Amino acid sequence: MPTPSQLAATRLHLGGSSIPWALGYAERAPSELWEIRTGRREAEQSDAMWFGSVIELATRPLAERYLRRELLMDDLALEPCEKTVYHSVQRGWWAVHPDAVDTKHHVLVQLKNHDPRVFKRSYKRPTEGDDNDKVPIAYQMQVLWERAAVLSHRPAGEQWTCYLGAYFGGIDLKLYRIGPNARLLYAMQRQGFAWWKAHLDQNGPQSPPDDSFWAKNRDRLQAVKDAEPKRPPRATKGEIVNQPVASLDGLA
């Protein structure tokens, strides 16, 4: 995750993780993002966020091994992107921090860590082609946003391969290739700039955003979760101790 200095550098910008948040496609409300970026609320790091940042030291090399086999590039080397990447044209409001890049082979990877059950609820199995429709929309948006910022500094027409590396339970890696989506990216850029201009621009009104669209998405996702089969409750120690022991008579 971004360091404090990176967060400070992009405080009034929209990055890869904040663009779906601002537009209402993340788990948290756009008003929370606005409160954090305008100094009305302290940024909080959940246990899941902390754990994801810690295990990234191991998950990035694991993604690298996987990609070396898939892309047949023995010298592929994924490096963390420690510097803020500002969009070359939209520099004033668009900035990102990709998790891992290889500029020699033109590869960008965004890493995510999930509870194992998230796969059944939010993902489909990856295919041999582009997997944009196999991942949650917020993560497709994040990879597209970061890709566009990186490519804005590269020669026109240069081809990059971009991936979402999703870990379920910290070790079960599924690698999704995120192909270009010009239509979605254009909509993100148009709506993102309007959102930034109205809510974050220091020369603008910095008015609070409306959470109504996000709330509808939240209710829809909650309905999907509620429809999932529930796990049976765990037996207590007392119940386990008092369970009858099966007889071995007649089994010899």
MOQUI-V234054 format. One record per pair of residues at least 12 apart in sequence whose ideal C-beta (glycine too) atoms are under 8 Angstrom apart, sorted by sequence separation. I is the first residue (numbers start at 1). J is the second residue. D is the distance in Angstrom with one decimal. If there is no record, write none. Layout:
# MOQUI-V234054
((I/J/D) (I/J/D))
This chain:
# MOQUI-V234054
((21/33/4.9) (64/76/6.2) (84/96/7.7) (85/97/7.0) (98/110/6.6) (99/111/4.5) (123/135/6.0) (163/175/5.5) (164/176/4.5) (2/15/7.7) (64/77/6.9) (84/97/6.4) (85/98/7.0) (122/135/7.8) (123/136/7.3) (147/160/6.3) (163/176/6.3) (64/78/4.5) (122/136/4.9) (163/177/5.7) (164/178/5.7) (195/209/6.8) (18/33/5.9) (63/78/6.5) (147/162/4.9) (162/177/7.2) (163/178/6.6) (81/97/5.8) (146/162/7.8) (161/177/6.7) (162/178/4.8) (61/78/7.7) (81/98/4.4) (162/179/7.8) (60/78/5.6) (81/99/7.2) (144/162/8.0) (80/99/6.9) (81/100/7.1) (143/162/5.3) (60/80/7.0) (80/100/6.1) (81/101/5.4) (143/163/7.6) (79/100/6.6) (143/164/5.6) (78/100/3.9) (79/101/6.3) (78/101/6.9) (79/102/6.9) (78/102/5.5) (140/164/7.6) (12/37/6.3) (77/102/5.7) (139/164/5.4) (11/37/5.9) (76/102/5.6) (77/104/7.7) (112/139/6.5) (139/166/7.8) (75/104/7.8) (76/105/5.6) (78/107/7.1) (110/139/7.1) (135/164/5.6) (76/107/6.8) (78/109/6.0) (135/166/7.3) (147/178/7.6) (73/105/5.6) (110/142/6.0) (110/143/5.1) (131/164/7.7) (147/180/7.8) (71/105/7.3) (144/178/6.8) (108/143/7.4) (143/178/4.3) (7/43/6.9) (64/100/7.7) (71/107/7.5) (110/146/6.6) (144/180/7.7) (63/100/6.9) (144/181/5.9) (148/185/5.9) (108/146/6.5) (140/178/5.9) (60/99/7.0) (108/147/6.0) (60/100/5.2) (67/107/6.7) (144/184/6.4) (145/185/7.7) (135/176/5.3) (140/181/7.1) (144/185/5.1) (148/189/7.9) (67/109/7.5) (108/150/6.2) (134/176/5.9) (56/99/6.9) (123/166/6.7) (135/178/7.4) (141/184/7.1) (145/188/6.5) (1/45/7.7) (140/184/7.3) (144/188/7.0) (131/176/3.8) (63/109/5.5) (131/177/5.4) (132/178/5.7) (119/166/7.8) (130/177/5.6) (131/178/6.6) (132/179/5.9) (141/188/6.0) (1/49/6.0) (63/111/6.6) (98/146/4.8) (126/174/5.6) (129/177/7.3) (130/178/6.9) (131/179/8.0) (60/109/7.6) (96/145/6.3) (97/146/8.0) (101/150/7.1) (119/168/4.9) (125/174/7.5) (126/175/6.4) (130/179/3.3) (132/181/5.8) (96/146/4.4) (118/168/6.5) (126/176/4.9) (129/179/7.7) (1/52/6.8) (60/111/6.5) (94/145/7.8) (123/174/7.1) (126/177/7.5) (1/53/4.6) (59/111/5.5) (98/150/6.6) (106/158/6.5) (108/160/6.0) (110/162/7.8) (112/164/6.7) (114/166/6.3) (116/168/4.6) (96/149/4.5) (106/159/6.3) (107/160/7.0) (108/161/7.6) (109/162/7.5) (110/163/7.2) (112/165/7.1) (113/166/8.0) (114/167/6.7) (115/168/7.3) (116/169/4.2) (119/172/7.9) (59/113/7.0) (95/149/7.0) (96/150/7.4) (106/160/4.4) (107/161/5.3) (108/162/4.6) (109/163/4.8) (110/164/5.2) (111/165/4.8) (112/166/4.9) (113/167/4.8) (114/168/5.1) (115/169/7.1) (56/111/5.9) (94/149/6.1) (106/161/6.5) (107/162/7.6) (108/163/7.2) (109/164/7.7) (110/165/7.0) (112/167/6.9) (114/169/7.8) (119/174/7.3) (105/161/8.0) (107/163/7.3) (109/165/5.3) (111/167/7.3) (116/172/6.8) (113/170/6.1) (55/113/6.3) (52/111/7.7) (52/112/7.4) (52/113/4.3) (85/146/7.7) (87/148/7.1) (51/113/6.7) (87/149/4.6) (90/152/7.9) (86/149/7.3) (89/152/6.1) (85/149/5.1) (88/152/4.1) (48/113/7.4) (85/150/5.9) (87/152/5.0) (88/153/5.2) (85/153/7.4) (13/86/7.6) (10/84/6.0) (9/84/4.6) (6/82/7.9) (6/84/5.7) (3/82/7.8) (13/92/7.8) (14/93/6.0) (13/93/5.5) (14/94/6.1) (15/95/5.7) (16/96/4.8) (12/93/7.3) (13/94/6.3) (14/95/7.7) (15/96/5.0) (16/97/7.2) (13/95/4.1) (15/97/6.5) (16/98/7.3) (10/95/4.4) (9/95/7.0) (10/97/7.6) (71/161/7.4) (6/97/5.4) (16/110/7.0) (2/97/4.9) (67/163/7.3) (94/192/7.6) (66/165/7.8) (90/189/7.5) (93/192/7.9) (63/163/7.5) (93/193/6.7) (63/165/4.3) (90/193/7.3) (93/196/4.5) (121/224/6.6) (121/225/6.8) (70/175/7.3) (59/165/7.1) (66/173/6.1) (93/200/7.3) (121/228/6.6) (59/167/5.6) (67/175/7.2) (93/201/7.4) (120/228/7.9) (62/171/7.9) (66/175/5.7) (63/173/6.6) (59/170/7.7) (62/173/5.9) (25/137/5.4) (26/138/5.4) (55/167/7.7) (63/175/6.8) (25/138/4.5) (59/173/7.5) (55/170/5.7) (25/141/6.5) (20/137/7.1) (21/138/7.8) (20/138/3.8) (23/141/7.7) (20/139/7.9) (51/170/7.9) (20/141/4.4) (19/141/5.9) (20/142/6.3) (19/142/7.1) (17/142/5.8) (16/142/4.1) (19/145/5.0) (16/143/7.3) (16/145/4.8) (15/145/7.3) (16/146/4.3) (14/145/7.9) (15/146/8.0) (38/200/7.2) (37/200/5.7) (23/188/7.0) (30/195/7.7) (34/199/5.2) (34/200/7.2) (23/191/5.8) (38/206/6.0) (19/188/5.9) (23/192/6.7) (22/192/6.5) (23/195/6.7) (19/192/5.4) (22/195/5.0) (22/196/7.6) (34/208/5.9) (34/209/5.4) (33/209/8.0) (22/199/7.8) (31/208/5.8) (14/192/5.4) (31/209/5.6) (30/209/4.4) (30/210/7.8) (31/211/5.2) (14/195/7.5) (30/211/5.9) (14/196/5.7) (29/211/4.6) (13/196/7.9) (30/214/5.7) (29/214/5.3) (14/200/7.6) (29/215/7.6) (13/200/8.0) (22/209/7.4) (24/211/7.5) (12/200/5.1) (26/214/7.8) (12/201/7.6) (24/213/4.3) (25/214/7.8) (12/202/6.4) (24/214/3.6) (27/218/7.6) (25/217/6.5) (24/217/6.0))
